[in-house]
Amino acid sequence: FEARVAALRRGEPFSGEFRIHTRAGDIRWIYDQARPEWAADHSRLSYIYGASQDITARRQAENALRASEEQLRRVTDNMLDMVSQTAAAGRFEYVSPSHLTVLGYPPAELVGRSIFDLIHPDDIEMALATYQAAIASQTAGRIELRYRHASGHYLWIEVFGNPMFGTDGVLAAVTFGSRDITARRHYDAARARHARDLTALYE
């Protein structure tokens, strides 16, 4: 409010937001616009024209949204599973810190890269088909594929993708939840080999 008064004293227009105490004792946010009108000889201010709007509800909604976003970010930043989001073009916009723990890549290193850059060459065709099918049907999809670790070896990753569309029906983004299933895949392979060995022995 002091900035408003100072601007008007200088004869300058003002617009801004500030809080006021009401007669009931609560606090309201006000958006204020004011314009000074000088006397004909510019020796003094004749009038100050102004308009004010109560924007308390908007500020409360913005604060609630900001708190919700911060809470969501704290959750995703501390998850063991990997969370990411890509733009419609398939490039990472957000990458959770768990990508560093699981895949060895700092999030900043992945942002801007295509989600297909690190997929095993033998799995790209399957991944692309699943991606396109999920977008065409506007439903979530699931796939297991190999993803390259920063050290060069591949991990088996289970990926859940959920496409999001704007009100115009155009793809806006895709969110992903992923986890390392390498140990499980190795166990399944070992169990299958064991079953084959038992069958061969029995025969």
C-alpha positions as CSV (number, residue, x, y, z in Angstrom):
1,F,0.0,0.0,0.0
2,E,2.9,2.4,0.6
3,A,4.0,1.9,-3.0
4,R,0.5,3.0,-4.0
5,V,0.7,6.2,-2.0
6,A,4.2,7.0,-3.2
7,A,3.2,6.6,-6.8
8,L,0.2,8.8,-6.5
9,R,2.2,11.4,-4.7
10,R,4.5,11.5,-7.7
11,G,1.5,11.8,-10.0
12,E,2.0,8.4,-11.5
13,P,-0.7,5.7,-12.1
14,F,-0.7,2.7,-9.9
15,S,-1.9,-0.9,-10.1
16,G,-1.2,-3.7,-7.6
17,E,-2.4,-6.1,-5.0
18,F,-2.4,-5.6,-1.2
19,R,-4.2,-6.8,1.9
20,I,-6.7,-4.9,4.0
21,H,-8.3,-5.4,7.4
22,T,-12.1,-5.4,7.2
23,R,-14.5,-4.1,9.9
24,A,-15.3,-7.7,10.7
25,G,-11.7,-8.3,11.6
26,D,-10.7,-10.6,8.7
27,I,-8.1,-9.9,5.9
28,R,-9.1,-9.4,2.3
29,W,-6.9,-9.2,-0.8
30,I,-7.6,-6.2,-3.0
31,Y,-6.5,-5.5,-6.6
32,D,-6.4,-1.7,-6.9
33,Q,-6.0,0.6,-9.9
34,A,-5.6,4.3,-9.5
35,R,-4.8,7.2,-11.8
36,P,-4.1,10.8,-10.6
37,E,-5.6,13.8,-12.4
38,W,-3.5,17.0,-12.4
39,A,-4.9,20.6,-12.3
40,A,-4.8,22.5,-15.5
41,D,-1.6,24.3,-14.4
42,H,0.0,21.1,-13.1
43,S,0.5,22.7,-9.8
44,R,-1.5,20.1,-7.8
45,L,-3.5,16.9,-8.0
46,S,-7.2,17.6,-8.6
47,Y,-8.6,14.1,-8.4
48,I,-7.5,10.5,-8.1
49,Y,-9.6,8.0,-10.1
50,G,-9.5,4.5,-8.8
51,A,-11.2,1.1,-8.9
52,S,-10.7,-1.8,-6.5
53,Q,-11.6,-5.5,-6.7
54,D,-11.8,-8.1,-4.0
55,I,-9.6,-11.0,-5.2
56,T,-9.4,-12.9,-2.0
57,A,-11.1,-16.0,-3.5
58,R,-8.6,-16.0,-6.4
59,R,-5.6,-15.6,-4.1
60,Q,-6.9,-18.4,-1.8
61,A,-7.4,-20.7,-4.9
62,E,-3.8,-19.9,-6.1
63,N,-2.3,-20.6,-2.7
64,A,-4.2,-23.9,-2.4
65,L,-3.0,-24.9,-5.9
66,R,0.5,-23.9,-5.1
67,A,0.4,-25.9,-1.8
68,S,-1.0,-28.9,-3.7
69,E,1.7,-28.7,-6.3
70,E,4.4,-28.5,-3.7
71,Q,3.0,-31.5,-1.8
72,L,2.8,-33.5,-5.1
73,R,6.4,-32.5,-5.9
74,R,7.6,-33.6,-2.4
75,V,5.9,-36.9,-2.9
76,T,7.3,-37.6,-6.4
77,D,10.7,-36.3,-5.5
78,N,11.0,-38.9,-2.7
79,M,9.5,-41.9,-4.4
80,L,11.5,-45.0,-5.1
81,D,9.7,-45.5,-8.3
82,M,10.4,-43.2,-11.2
83,V,7.9,-40.5,-12.3
84,S,8.1,-38.5,-15.4
85,Q,6.1,-36.4,-17.9
86,T,6.7,-35.8,-21.5
87,A,5.3,-33.1,-23.9
88,A,3.2,-34.2,-26.8
89,A,6.3,-34.6,-28.9
90,G,7.6,-37.3,-26.5
91,R,10.4,-35.3,-24.8
92,F,10.8,-35.2,-21.1
93,E,9.4,-32.2,-19.3
94,Y,9.7,-33.5,-15.7
95,V,11.9,-36.3,-14.4
96,S,11.8,-37.3,-10.7
97,P,15.1,-37.5,-8.7
98,S,14.7,-41.3,-8.4
99,H,15.9,-41.6,-12.0
100,L,19.4,-40.9,-10.7
101,T,19.1,-43.7,-8.1
102,V,17.7,-46.2,-10.6
103,L,19.2,-45.3,-13.9
104,G,22.2,-43.2,-12.9
105,Y,21.0,-40.1,-14.8
106,P,20.5,-36.7,-13.1
107,P,17.0,-35.4,-13.9
108,A,18.4,-32.3,-15.6
109,E,20.3,-34.6,-18.0
110,L,17.1,-36.2,-19.2
111,V,14.9,-33.2,-19.5
112,G,14.5,-32.3,-23.2
113,R,15.5,-35.8,-24.4
114,S,13.2,-38.2,-26.2
115,I,11.8,-41.0,-24.1
116,F,12.9,-43.4,-26.9
117,D,16.6,-42.4,-26.8
118,L,17.6,-44.9,-24.1
119,I,15.4,-47.8,-25.0
120,H,17.1,-51.0,-26.1
121,P,17.1,-51.1,-30.0
122,D,15.2,-54.5,-29.9
123,D,12.4,-52.9,-27.8
124,I,11.9,-49.6,-29.7
125,E,9.4,-50.9,-32.2
126,M,7.3,-52.5,-29.4
127,A,7.5,-49.3,-27.3
128,L,6.5,-47.1,-30.1
129,A,3.5,-49.3,-31.0
130,T,2.3,-49.3,-27.4
131,Y,2.8,-45.5,-27.1
132,Q,0.8,-44.8,-30.3
133,A,-1.9,-47.3,-29.3
134,A,-2.4,-45.6,-25.9
135,I,-2.7,-42.2,-27.6
136,A,-5.1,-43.4,-30.2
137,S,-7.4,-45.1,-27.7
138,Q,-6.8,-42.3,-25.1
139,T,-6.3,-44.9,-22.4
140,A,-3.3,-45.8,-20.1
141,G,-0.8,-48.4,-21.3
142,R,1.7,-50.8,-19.7
143,I,4.9,-52.3,-21.1
144,E,8.1,-54.0,-20.0
145,L,11.2,-53.0,-21.8
146,R,15.0,-52.6,-21.4
147,Y,16.3,-49.1,-20.6
148,R,20.0,-48.1,-20.8
149,H,21.7,-47.3,-17.5
150,A,24.2,-44.4,-17.4
151,S,27.0,-47.0,-17.0
152,G,26.0,-48.6,-20.3
153,H,24.2,-51.8,-19.2
154,Y,20.4,-52.3,-19.6
155,L,17.8,-52.7,-16.9
156,W,14.3,-54.1,-17.3
157,I,11.8,-51.4,-16.6
158,E,8.0,-51.7,-16.2
159,V,6.3,-48.6,-17.5
160,F,2.8,-47.3,-17.0
161,G,1.9,-44.4,-19.4
162,N,-1.2,-42.2,-19.2
163,P,-1.9,-39.7,-22.0
164,M,-3.5,-36.4,-21.1
165,F,-5.6,-34.4,-23.6
166,G,-6.7,-30.8,-23.7
167,T,-10.3,-29.7,-24.0
168,D,-9.8,-29.6,-27.8
169,G,-9.0,-33.3,-27.8
170,V,-5.3,-32.7,-28.7
171,L,-2.6,-34.6,-26.8
172,A,-1.1,-32.3,-24.2
173,A,1.3,-34.5,-22.3
174,V,1.9,-38.1,-21.1
175,T,2.7,-39.1,-17.5
176,F,4.8,-42.2,-16.7
177,G,5.3,-44.3,-13.7
178,S,8.2,-46.7,-14.0
179,R,10.0,-49.2,-11.8
180,D,13.1,-51.4,-12.0
181,I,12.0,-55.1,-12.5
182,T,15.4,-56.5,-13.5
183,A,15.6,-58.8,-10.5
184,R,12.1,-60.1,-11.1
185,R,12.9,-60.7,-14.8
186,H,16.0,-62.6,-13.8
187,Y,14.1,-64.7,-11.3
188,D,11.4,-65.5,-13.8
189,A,14.0,-66.5,-16.4
190,A,15.8,-68.7,-13.8
191,R,12.5,-70.3,-12.8
192,A,11.7,-71.1,-16.4
193,R,15.1,-72.7,-16.9
194,H,14.7,-74.7,-13.8
195,A,11.3,-75.9,-15.0
196,R,12.8,-76.9,-18.4
197,D,15.6,-78.8,-16.6
198,L,13.1,-80.7,-14.4
199,T,11.1,-81.6,-17.5
200,A,14.2,-82.8,-19.3
201,L,15.2,-84.8,-16.3
202,Y,11.8,-86.4,-16.0
203,E,11.7,-87.3,-19.7
